[in-house]
Amino acid sequence: AELLDGLMGDFPDVPQYRLRFANALIGLGVVYREMQRYDDAEAAYKRAIELQELLIERFGAAPEYRSGLAMTHGNLANIMRLTGRRDESEPHVALAAELRRKLADEFPNVPDYQSRLGRALGNLGRFVAERNEGADPARGVEILLDALTHHRAALERNPDHPEYRTRMRFDLINLSTTYLQVRSHRAAADTIDEIITIAPPSADTILASAAILARASVLAADDAT
């Protein structure tokens, strides 16, 4: 990282050095997160965001630059959630989704942009449903349903892509959980069927699905009495 910092200073008109330095900081942030050095991870991500924003400002809004910026905002939001600052992370969650949506709108035939928008909206939907103040599960359901339209758009163009299926399955779980918050137990149960068919389920997915179905059964019984 220090070498790239020096190159960036010596050659300020070469965007590749800024991009590589930002990517190095992102990688460093990931390592710090795995080591549970959250303050260091946050500092690395914030510095990367500064570089990415300057890169876009100086050299143009290339899709690669914007996609990287969206990813870093998402990473920073995760660190804030891990350190108990969920509400502080909201602007970063929302901005990541906004950046992803612009890319998906500009390049509707690129399935990766659709899939990544779906994942960003999935994060936003769960945040809205679970925020510490002003939680809005009904709005969370709307956002998650929007997320799934983009996951499906990605899979229409590349139906066998395992990562696209994994991302969609994750947000189907998010949706079914959010349905429970609004007591839509039938919708939650119906969503489980799609979770099982979208990709080979892991042990964690099976356990999560079973827990959702159990909770849906309890809600159904409560509503019947």
Secondary structure, 3 states (H helix, E strand, C coil): CHHHHHHHHHCCCCHHHHHHHHHHHHHHHHHHHHCCCHHHHHHHHHHHHHHHHHHHHHHCCCHHHHHHHHHHHHHHHHHHHHCCCHHHHHHHHHHHHHHHHHHHHHCCCCHHHHHHHHHHHHHHHHHHHHCCCCCCHHHHHHHHHHHHHHHHHHHHHCCCCHHHHHHHHHHHHHHHHHHHHCCCHHHHHHHHHHHHHHCCCCHHHHHHHHHHHHHHHHHHHHHHC
